Amino acid sequence: MEAASTLMKSSLIAICLSPRDFVAIPPMGTAIKANRASFHIGAAYLTGQPRIQYNASEAEQWMGRLGMFIDIMSPKSTLAKSPHFSVDRIQSYADFSTDFENDLNSYKLQSAMAALCRT
């Protein structure tokens, strides 16, 4: 959910997800938001109960794109450390695309160069 939320705030949303991809996001988001601590990586510490495992198969159609977005645009974030977004895992999702990965890298480079030109 955090990955989708981060992506939705980005100008890259138009090339990452299609409208049909958003149908699955609200129900999952509602479940996670209702019980955030239980889905947190530190759930055992926070709740005294084992972590509720996130079922990535419910989001398979966009986990590769979200993973690439997080890995490239926010590589040092806590979210990038998620086992769902490890490089091997991202590449295993059906929607993984080296073309999309290249587009994200190009966007990041162009954004960095534009920022340098403004200074």
N, C-alpha and C positions, 0 to 999 in steps of 0.2 A: 504494500500500500504506500509506503513512504516513497518507493521508486516511482510509482505512478503519480503521486502527488508532486514530487519534484519535477517530473517530466511535464506535467500539465502546466507548470509555471514557466516553462521554457518555450522559446520561439521554435524549438525543434519538434514540438508536438505534432505539427502538421505532417512531417515526414516519418514520424515514428509509429503512430497509431492511427487506425482508421476508426470511423464512428462505431462500427460494429464491435470493436474491441472494448469500448467503454461499457457495454451492456453488462459484462461480468464484474466490473470493478466495484460498483456500489454495494452489492450484497456481501462480498468479501470484506470490503472496507468497514461495513457496519459491524460485522462479526468481530473483526480485529479491534475496532475502536471501542466496542463494548467491553472488551476484556484485554486491553493492551498489555498489561503485565504478564498475562499468561502466554502471550505470543512472543514476548521479549526474549532475547538470547540469554538474559540473566533471570529467567522466570523462576528457577529453583531457588535462587537467593531472594528474589522479590516476593514470591508467593508461598514458598515452602513446598510447592508442587512441581512435578516435571513440566517442562515447556510443552505447550500445545504445538504440535508440528504443523507447519504450514504445508498444505497440499499443493505443490506447484503444478500438478496435473490439471488443476482447475484453471490455471492461467497459462498453460503451455503455449497458447497462440501468440502471446506477447512477452514471455519471459526473456527470450533471447534479445529482443530489441531493448527492453528495459535494462537488462543486464549490460548490454553494450553501452547504453546511454550512461549508466552509473559508472561503469568501469572507465570510460573515456572522459566523461565530463566531471566526475567527482571521485577520482581514484583513491583519495585519502580519507573518504568519508567512512563512517561506521557501516553504512549500508553496503559499501563496496566490499566489506569484509564478510558479508553474509555468505554462507555456503551455497546459497542459490545463485550467487553471482560470481563464483570462482570461474576462472578462464575456461577450464575444461567443461564446467557445467553450462556456461553460456554457449559454448560452441556445440553442445549436445542438443540444445533446444531447436525445434523444427524451424523457427523463424530466424535463426542465425544467418547472417548474410555478410560476407566480406565486403560487398559493395556498400552496404549500409555502414559497416564499421569504418570503411575508408571515407565515406561522407561525413561521419562524425569527427574523425581525425582532421579532415580538411576544414570543417567548420571551426573546430577548436583552434587550429593554427591561424586561420583568417581572423578570428576574434582576438587572439593574442597580438597579432600584427596590427590590427586596427587600434587596439588599446595602446600599443607602443607609439603609434603615429599621433595619437591624441595628446601624448605627454610632451 
